[in-house]
Amino acid sequence: MTQRRSMERRVPSGQLMSLREAAALAQVDIKTIRRWIDRGHLVAYRMGPRLLRVERSELLAVGRPVPVSVPGGAA
């Protein structure tokens, strides 16, 4: 028995971009963008039977800065 992923219906609120454009902006391979979508890190919008788009603002939110802690130093 297969499980279907429950997807809530969302309306894009910002600028939509192709996966190729998203990969160029994030400086990653297009396969990485597809992995982020598959793993739920990034929401994709289907614009036809094959065409996917992602929101620019959501893509930028994926790349948040990571706080750095210095061993033996103040955090």
C-alpha positions as CSV (number, residue, x, y, z in Angstrom):
1,M,0.0,0.0,0.0
2,T,1.5,3.3,-1.0
3,Q,1.1,6.5,1.0
4,R,0.2,9.7,-0.8
5,R,1.8,12.9,0.5
6,S,-0.8,15.3,1.8
7,M,-0.3,18.6,0.0
8,E,-2.1,21.7,1.1
9,R,-3.2,24.0,-1.6
10,R,-1.2,27.1,-1.6
11,V,-1.4,30.1,-3.9
12,P,2.0,31.6,-4.8
13,S,2.4,35.1,-3.3
14,G,5.6,36.2,-5.0
15,Q,7.7,36.0,-8.1
16,L,7.8,32.5,-9.6
17,M,10.9,31.2,-11.3
18,S,11.9,28.1,-13.3
19,L,14.0,25.4,-11.6
20,R,16.9,26.4,-13.9
21,E,16.7,30.1,-12.7
22,A,16.4,28.9,-9.1
23,A,19.5,26.7,-9.5
24,A,21.4,29.6,-11.0
25,L,20.4,32.0,-8.2
26,A,21.2,29.5,-5.5
27,Q,24.4,28.5,-7.3
28,V,23.6,24.8,-7.1
29,D,22.7,22.1,-9.7
30,I,19.1,21.8,-10.9
31,K,19.2,18.3,-9.3
32,T,19.7,19.9,-5.9
33,I,16.6,22.1,-6.4
34,R,14.6,18.9,-7.3
35,R,15.9,17.2,-4.2
36,W,14.9,20.2,-2.0
37,I,11.4,19.9,-3.5
38,D,11.3,16.2,-3.0
39,R,12.4,16.5,0.7
40,G,9.9,19.3,1.4
41,H,12.5,22.1,1.9
42,L,11.1,24.0,-1.1
43,V,7.5,24.2,-2.4
44,A,7.0,23.8,-6.1
45,Y,4.0,24.9,-8.1
46,R,2.9,22.8,-11.1
47,M,2.0,25.1,-14.1
48,G,0.9,22.3,-16.4
49,P,1.6,18.6,-16.9
50,R,5.4,19.0,-16.6
51,L,6.3,22.6,-15.8
52,L,7.4,23.4,-12.2
53,R,8.0,26.8,-10.7
54,V,9.3,27.9,-7.3
55,E,8.9,31.2,-5.4
56,R,11.9,33.3,-5.3
57,S,11.3,34.3,-1.6
58,E,11.0,30.7,-0.6
59,L,14.2,29.8,-2.3
60,L,16.0,32.6,-0.6
61,A,14.6,31.4,2.8
62,V,16.2,28.0,2.3
63,G,19.6,29.6,2.4
64,R,19.5,31.1,5.9
65,P,22.8,31.9,7.7
66,V,24.0,29.3,10.2
67,P,25.2,30.6,13.5
68,V,28.9,29.8,14.1
69,S,30.2,28.8,17.5
70,V,33.9,29.0,18.1
71,P,35.3,26.2,20.3
72,G,36.5,27.7,23.6
73,G,35.2,31.1,22.6
74,A,32.1,33.1,23.3
75,A,29.1,32.2,21.3
